[in-house]
Amino acid sequence: MARSHRWIGGSQRSPAALRTVAALMVFFFVATLPNLAHGSPPETPSPAEPTDPATPEKAAPSAEMAQPPADEALEDILRERATSSMEANELTESRAALLALQALGPSIPGACNLGLIARRLALWLEAAENLSRCVRALVAIPPASQDRRRINEFRAELAMTRPMIASVRIRAPSGEPVLIDGKAVGTVTPDREIFLMPGPHTIVVGGRHKQIDLEAGDTATLDFILFVPERPKPRSFDWVNFAGWGGSVMFMSMGAGLLGVSTILERSAETKLSTLMASDARACSSGGRNPNECAALTRETSTANIFYAVSLGSFAISGVLLIGSVIHTTSEKPLRARVLIGLGSAGLEASW
């Protein structure tokens, strides 16, 4: 016997159903979308052909073959339950039957019906998710087969749901896992909209956290830019380092030069004194014969000592500057590598 496959909102309706979701628009499932989930038009049952006992190939099927598959029989029962509950204005029962149908095999008509029922039961998240899926699927139908009026009606249903909830769109590399408040909600896909109840939420994308506080009706876009270090800003000229290192080199060079001059003068004085002493052992002693030469040697030796003392001071200053420059360089905070997780007030910046 041919069996009737009915979606919610079939051709048989009671007056009470006109006050429920059944009276809105679901009758279009029978006319246009009974098998939308499978992408094929509904099959119209045909009356059984008469069998000819004399023709083996036209023999009547056995009773076992006439029995429908278990899943198909269960789907029929659930559809009838959903339809009868809706007609009796028992939306909770109808929703339970529809959820069971969706568990057996998700379908776009089922999502559309669930969205309508959930909105009337004030299940805002469930309504938004199902109505959004419903609208996306209906819009994807080839234009020649679209029913623009029905699409606009479902869009209106979704628009009436949005003021009660909030939504976020996540911009991140496709395929990144998404967790919201510790619950996995799939992966990042282009233009995916995630519906949330108003309030604070923690969103994790690929291990990167972001806090956001949403109000009813809010629509936010969160950017997760992963592993993109901020380019370091060009550093201003470091006068401390320049003065430290440059001064150290300068004073060290000056000290080395003065030490060299001091050494030359001292050696020259020693050579001249040795020459005088060779000719006269008492040349520079009291009453010596060459007092002027001895005085010149004394001045030369004093000059050498002055240069030597200044060179030591230069080396000391150079050492102090060198040590200060090393301390300044090593104690300066290293450049921070920054990872930009988000933009705006919800952004999070990690540095080390």
KAHUUR-V368848 format. One record per residue. N is the residue number from 1. SS is DSSP state (~ for helix, > for strand, _ for the rest). OMEGA is omega in whole degrees, -180 to 180 (none if undefined). Layout:
BEGIN
n->(N N)
ss->(SS SS)
omega->(OMEGA OMEGA)
END
This chain:
BEGIN
n->(1 2 3 4 5 6 7 8 9 10 11 12 13 14 15 16 17 18 19 20 21 22 23 24 25 26 27 28 29 30 31 32 33 34 35 36 37 38 39 40 41 42 43 44 45 46 47 48 49 50 51 52 53 54 55 56 57 58 59 60 61 62 63 64 65 66 67 68 69 70 71 72 73 74 75 76 77 78 79 80 81 82 83 84 85 86 87 88 89 90 91 92 93 94 95 96 97 98 99 100 101 102 103 104 105 106 107 108 109 110 111 112 113 114 115 116 117 118 119 120 121 122 123 124 125 126 127 128 129 130 131 132 133 134 135 136 137 138 139 140 141 142 143 144 145 146 147 148 149 150 151 152 153 154 155 156 157 158 159 160 161 162 163 164 165 166 167 168 169 170 171 172 173 174 175 176 177 178 179 180 181 182 183 184 185 186 187 188 189 190 191 192 193 194 195 196 197 198 199 200 201 202 203 204 205 206 207 208 209 210 211 212 213 214 215 216 217 218 219 220 221 222 223 224 225 226 227 228 229 230 231 232 233 234 235 236 237 238 239 240 241 242 243 244 245 246 247 248 249 250 251 252 253 254 255 256 257 258 259 260 261 262 263 264 265 266 267 268 269 270 271 272 273 274 275 276 277 278 279 280 281 282 283 284 285 286 287 288 289 290 291 292 293 294 295 296 297 298 299 300 301 302 303 304 305 306 307 308 309 310 311 312 313 314 315 316 317 318 319 320 321 322 323 324 325 326 327 328 329 330 331 332 333 334 335 336 337 338 339 340 341 342 343 344 345 346 347 348 349 350 351 352)
ss->(_ _ _ _ _ _ _ _ _ _ _ _ _ _ ~ ~ ~ ~ ~ _ ~ ~ ~ _ _ _ _ ~ ~ ~ ~ _ _ _ _ ~ ~ ~ _ _ _ _ _ _ _ _ _ _ _ _ _ _ _ _ _ ~ ~ ~ _ _ _ _ ~ ~ ~ ~ _ _ _ ~ ~ ~ ~ ~ ~ ~ ~ ~ ~ ~ ~ ~ ~ ~ ~ ~ ~ _ _ _ ~ ~ ~ ~ ~ ~ ~ ~ ~ ~ ~ ~ ~ ~ _ _ _ ~ ~ ~ ~ ~ ~ ~ ~ ~ ~ ~ ~ ~ _ _ _ ~ ~ ~ ~ ~ ~ ~ ~ ~ ~ ~ ~ ~ ~ ~ ~ ~ _ _ ~ ~ ~ _ _ ~ ~ ~ ~ ~ ~ ~ ~ ~ ~ ~ ~ ~ ~ ~ _ _ _ > > > > > > _ _ _ _ _ > > > > _ _ > > > > > _ _ _ _ _ > > > > _ _ > > > > > > > _ _ > > > > > > > _ _ _ _ > > > > > _ _ _ _ _ > _ _ _ _ _ _ _ _ _ ~ ~ ~ ~ ~ ~ ~ ~ ~ ~ ~ ~ ~ ~ ~ ~ ~ ~ ~ ~ ~ ~ ~ ~ ~ ~ ~ ~ ~ ~ ~ ~ ~ ~ ~ ~ ~ ~ ~ ~ ~ _ _ _ _ _ _ _ _ _ _ _ ~ ~ ~ ~ ~ ~ ~ ~ ~ ~ ~ ~ ~ ~ ~ ~ ~ ~ ~ ~ ~ ~ ~ ~ ~ ~ ~ ~ ~ ~ ~ ~ ~ ~ ~ ~ ~ ~ ~ ~ ~ _ _ _ _ _ _ > > > _ _ _ ~ ~ ~ _ _ > > > _)
omega->(180 -178 -179 176 -176 168 176 -179 179 -173 -179 -179 173 178 -179 -178 180 179 -178 -179 -180 -177 -174 -174 -172 179 -178 177 -180 -174 -170 -171 -178 -179 -178 -179 -179 176 -179 180 -180 177 179 -179 178 179 -179 179 177 -179 178 -179 -177 -178 -175 -175 179 180 -178 179 -180 180 -179 180 -179 -179 178 175 -176 -179 -180 178 179 178 179 -179 -179 177 180 178 -179 -179 -178 180 179 180 178 -180 176 -174 -180 178 179 178 180 179 179 177 177 176 180 178 178 -179 -178 179 180 176 177 179 179 179 179 178 179 -178 -178 180 180 174 180 173 -165 -179 179 180 -177 -178 -178 179 177 177 180 -178 180 -179 -179 179 -179 178 177 -176 -178 -177 -177 171 -173 -179 -180 179 180 177 178 174 178 177 179 179 179 179 -173 -179 -178 -175 173 180 177 171 -175 176 -179 177 -180 178 178 179 -178 174 177 -178 177 -178 179 -180 177 -177 180 174 -178 175 178 178 -179 -178 -178 173 179 180 -180 179 174 -178 -180 178 179 180 180 -174 174 177 179 179 -174 173 -180 -180 -180 171 -176 174 -178 179 174 179 -170 173 175 -179 178 178 180 178 178 -176 175 -177 -177 -179 180 179 -180 -180 -179 -178 179 178 179 179 -178 -179 177 178 179 178 179 179 180 177 177 178 179 180 180 -180 -179 179 179 180 180 180 180 179 178 180 179 -179 179 -180 180 -175 -179 -175 -176 177 -178 179 180 -175 -175 -178 -180 179 179 178 178 178 179 179 -180 179 178 178 179 179 178 178 180 180 179 178 177 177 178 178 179 178 178 179 179 179 180 179 179 179 179 179 180 -178 -176 -179 179 -179 180 177 -179 173 -176 175 -177 -177 -178 180 177 -176 -180 -177 179 -179 178 -179 175 none)
END
